[in-house]
């Protein structure tokens, strides 16, 4: 059984004890996303323990199934080291190596990097009742493979085409992405006469494809409106933009 499975089995067992809770995030991953350039064989990701106790850390990648454990995930990446002890106040360079698998070279491919923090059990005397509830916390960030020849994706959000469409649930924005890059959103809304009608979970739109984003509260097609959105760049920064709807 992997540490991923063991951590959650232990958590389920501990829930029955109904005692004090320890859920502080000790282990952090530097960066909100990682870009893997196609002309490199590996990148490094900095993992840091900002807590006061050592942690056992397990790292793996997945292709979109957040429930998949390390032994189930199939991706073109290998992590070194996959399991390690990280002392308090120390950091570890996690190596992400590309296996050379066949991936599209005309657009980005997306995967996820998982880092599981398994803290140690409390020492004798730290929990008055003798029972405790302990969480194993997982950080999951995007790992984007960018083929050789594709430059930075800064201009991709400006090239999106936006249309307003109606479905059974109501009105939605359709984003059409003609670029080879993923465009990631932090916020998305349609502004009509100064009022915003937001999308609850805008997420992202894949390269050379389109995606629908339902709007909350919009009852009828407006005469004029602007799309308000914040895209997330390679460094994790939010870039606010306002664009007109594309003519139907």
C-alpha positions in Angstrom: 0.0 0.0 0.0 1.4 3.4 -1.0 1.8 6.3 1.5 -1.1 8.0 -0.3 -3.4 5.2 0.5 -2.0 4.6 4.0 -2.4 8.3 4.9 -6.1 8.3 4.1 -6.7 4.9 5.8 -5.0 6.3 9.0 -7.1 9.4 8.7 -10.4 7.5 8.4 -9.4 5.4 11.5 -8.5 8.5 13.5 -11.8 10.2 12.7 -13.5 7.7 15.1 -11.5 9.0 18.0 -13.1 12.5 18.0 -10.3 14.3 19.7 -8.0 17.3 19.0 -7.3 18.2 15.4 -3.9 18.8 13.7 -4.3 20.2 10.2 -1.6 22.8 9.8 0.0 22.9 6.4 3.7 22.3 7.0 5.0 21.3 3.6 4.5 23.9 0.8 5.3 23.8 -2.9 6.9 26.9 -4.3 4.9 28.1 -7.3 1.2 27.7 -8.3 2.1 25.9 -11.6 5.1 24.4 -13.2 6.0 24.8 -16.9 8.1 22.0 -18.4 9.9 23.3 -21.5 10.1 20.7 -24.3 13.8 21.3 -24.9 14.7 20.2 -21.4 14.9 16.7 -19.9 14.1 17.8 -16.3 13.1 20.7 -14.1 13.3 21.1 -10.3 10.5 22.1 -8.0 11.3 23.5 -4.5 9.5 21.8 -1.6 9.8 23.5 1.8 8.8 22.5 5.4 7.7 25.7 7.1 6.5 23.8 10.2 8.3 22.9 13.5 8.3 19.1 13.0 9.7 16.8 10.4 7.3 15.4 7.7 7.3 12.4 5.4 6.6 13.6 1.9 5.4 11.6 -1.1 5.3 13.1 -4.6 3.8 11.9 -7.9 2.1 13.1 -11.1 -1.3 12.3 -12.5 -3.0 13.0 -15.9 -6.2 14.5 -14.4 -7.7 11.9 -12.1 -7.3 13.4 -8.7 -8.3 10.1 -7.0 -5.4 8.2 -8.7 -2.6 7.2 -6.3 1.0 7.0 -7.2 0.8 3.4 -8.3 -2.2 4.1 -10.6 -1.1 7.3 -12.3 0.4 7.0 -15.8 2.3 10.0 -17.0 5.5 10.7 -19.0 7.2 12.0 -15.9 9.4 10.4 -13.1 10.0 12.2 -9.8 13.3 12.0 -7.8 13.0 11.4 -4.9 9.4 10.1 -4.8 9.4 9.7 -1.0 11.6 11.6 1.4 11.8 13.0 5.0 11.8 16.8 5.2 13.0 18.3 8.4 11.6 21.4 9.9 12.9 24.6 8.3 14.5 22.7 5.4 13.8 22.5 1.7 14.2 19.8 -0.9 14.7 20.1 -4.7 12.3 17.7 -6.3 13.5 16.6 -9.8 10.8 16.2 -12.5 12.2 14.1 -15.3 10.6 13.7 -18.8 10.7 10.1 -20.0 10.6 11.0 -23.7 7.1 9.8 -24.4 5.3 10.9 -27.5 3.4 14.1 -26.8 1.7 16.6 -29.2 4.3 19.1 -30.5 1.8 21.6 -31.8 0.2 22.4 -28.4 0.6 22.2 -24.7 -0.2 19.1 -22.6 -1.3 19.3 -19.0 -0.7 17.0 -16.0 -0.7 17.5 -12.2 2.0 17.4 -9.6 0.9 16.0 -6.2 2.8 16.5 -2.9 1.5 14.6 0.1 2.5 15.8 3.6 2.3 13.1 6.2 3.2 14.7 9.6 4.5 12.6 12.5 2.3 11.4 15.3 2.3 13.6 18.4 4.9 12.9 21.1 3.9 11.6 24.4 2.2 14.2 26.4 1.4 16.6 23.5 -2.3 15.4 23.4 -3.9 15.5 26.8 -6.6 12.9 26.0 -4.2 10.5 24.3 -6.5 10.6 21.2 -5.9 12.8 18.2 -7.1 13.5 14.7 -4.3 14.0 12.2 -4.6 15.0 8.5 -2.3 14.2 5.7 -2.5 17.2 3.4 -2.0 17.1 -0.3 -1.0 19.9 -2.6 -1.9 19.5 -6.3 -0.7 22.0 -8.9 -0.6 22.1 -12.7 2.4 20.7 -14.6 2.3 22.0 -18.2 4.4 20.4 -20.9 5.3 23.1 -23.5 6.8 21.7 -26.7 10.0 23.1 -28.1 9.3 26.0 -30.4 6.3 27.5 -28.5 7.2 30.8 -26.9 5.7 32.2 -23.7 1.9 32.2 -23.7 1.4 35.8 -22.6 -0.6 36.8 -25.7 -3.0 33.8 -25.7 -5.7 35.3 -23.5 -6.1 38.2 -25.9 -6.8 35.8 -28.7 -9.8 34.2 -27.1 -13.1 34.6 -28.9 -16.2 35.0 -26.6 -19.8 34.3 -27.5 -23.0 34.2 -25.5 -25.0 31.0 -25.9 -28.2 29.6 -24.3 -28.7 26.1 -23.0 -31.2 24.3 -20.8 -29.6 25.7 -17.6 -29.6 29.3 -18.9 -27.0 31.6 -20.5 -23.3 30.7 -20.7 -20.1 32.2 -22.2 -18.3 30.1 -24.8 -14.6 30.7 -25.0 -12.9 29.6 -28.2 -9.2 29.2 -28.0 -7.3 29.2 -31.3 -3.9 29.1 -29.7 -1.6 26.2 -28.7 -1.7 27.2 -25.1 -3.9 26.5 -22.1 -5.6 29.6 -20.8 -6.3 29.6 -17.1 -8.9 31.8 -15.4 -9.0 33.1 -11.8 -12.3 35.0 -12.5 -14.8 35.3 -15.3 -18.0 37.4 -15.6 -20.3 39.1 -18.1 -20.7 42.8 -17.3 -24.1 44.3 -18.4 -24.7 48.0 -17.6 -22.2 47.9 -14.8 -23.5 44.7 -13.2 -21.4 41.5 -13.3 -22.9 38.0 -13.9 -20.2 35.7 -12.8 -19.2 32.1 -13.7 -18.8 30.1 -10.6 -15.8 27.9 -11.6 -14.2 29.2 -14.8 -11.1 26.9 -14.6 -9.4 26.8 -18.0 -9.8 26.4 -21.7 -7.6 23.9 -23.6 -5.6 24.6 -26.7 -7.4 24.7 -30.1 -10.8 24.0 -28.4 -13.7 25.7 -26.7 -15.4 25.6 -23.3 -18.7 26.7 -21.8 -19.0 28.7 -18.6 -22.5 29.0 -17.2 -23.4 32.5 -15.9 -25.2 33.1 -12.6 -28.4 35.3 -12.6 -28.5 36.3 -16.3 -32.2 36.1 -17.4 -32.1 37.4 -21.0 -29.7 38.2 -23.7 -28.4 41.8 -23.2 -28.2 44.4 -25.9 -24.5 45.0 -25.2 -22.0 43.5 -22.7 -18.3 43.0 -22.0 -16.5 39.9 -20.8 -14.5 40.6 -17.6 -11.9 38.0 -16.8 -8.6 37.4 -15.0 -6.2 35.1 -16.7 -3.3 33.5 -14.8 0.2 33.8 -16.3 3.2 31.4 -16.1 4.3 33.0 -12.8 0.9 32.6 -11.2 0.0 36.3 -11.5 -3.6 37.4 -12.3 -4.0 39.7 -15.4 -7.3 41.5 -15.6 -8.9 42.1 -19.0 -12.1 43.4 -20.4 -13.1 42.4 -24.0 -16.2 42.7 -26.1 -18.3 39.7 -27.1 -17.6 38.3 -30.6 -20.4 38.8 -33.0 -22.6 35.6 -33.4 
